[in-house]
Amino acid sequence: MVNLEAQGVPGVFIASDVFKDGARGQAKSLGADPAAVYIPHPIQDRTDAEMVALADASFDEIVGQLVGG
């Protein structure tokens, strides 16, 4: 993602909120500051309808991160 952003391609990663500290620590150790959106955990056992609801609820934040909001 960092390489793409260096080329002008915006990116944002999406992860479960329980991984927030780990993701921030990993990014810091790599010298990166990626845009991120964290969604409620767990993901694995959600139904398709629940995943659609999570995506809908996060959509504005994801787009905002992509366009620099």
N, C-alpha and C positions, 0 to 999 in steps of 0.2 A: 504494500500500500504506500509506503514511504517513497519508493521508486516511482510509482505512478504519479503521486502528488508532485514530485520534483519535475515531472514532465507536463504538469498543468492539468492532470486528471484528478478531480476531487474524489475522495473516498471516505467512507465511514464504516466502522465495524460495529456489529451488533452482537451482544453477548448477554447471557443471563446475569442478573445483578449479583449473584453470589461470587462471580468471577471478577468483580470490579477491582478489588485490591490487587489481585494477581495480575490483571491486565495492565493496571497502572504501573506496578512494579516492573513488569517486563518491558513496557514501553520506556520507562525511565532508564533501565539498564541498557537499552539499545539506543538511547539518545533521541527517542522519537516522542512526539506529542500528537498521536492520531485522534481524529474525531471519533467519538464513540457514543453509542446509545445502548443503554442497559435495560433489558426487559425482565419482567418477573420470572423467577425460577419456580418450578422446573419447566423444561421445554419438552423433554423426551416423551412424556406420557400424555401430552395434550392431544385433543381431538383436532381434526382439520378445522372445525368451526372455531375452536378456541385459538388456534394459531392465526386464523384470519382476524379474529377480534384483537389479538395482540398486535398484529401488523397494522391494522386500522388505527389502533390507539397510539402507535409509535410513528406513524407515517409523517406527520407534520414535523416531529423532532428530527427524523432522519433527513428529510428534505432540507430542513433548516441547517443542519450540519453540513450538508453537501453544498449549499449555496452561501455558506459563511454566516449563517444566522446564529 
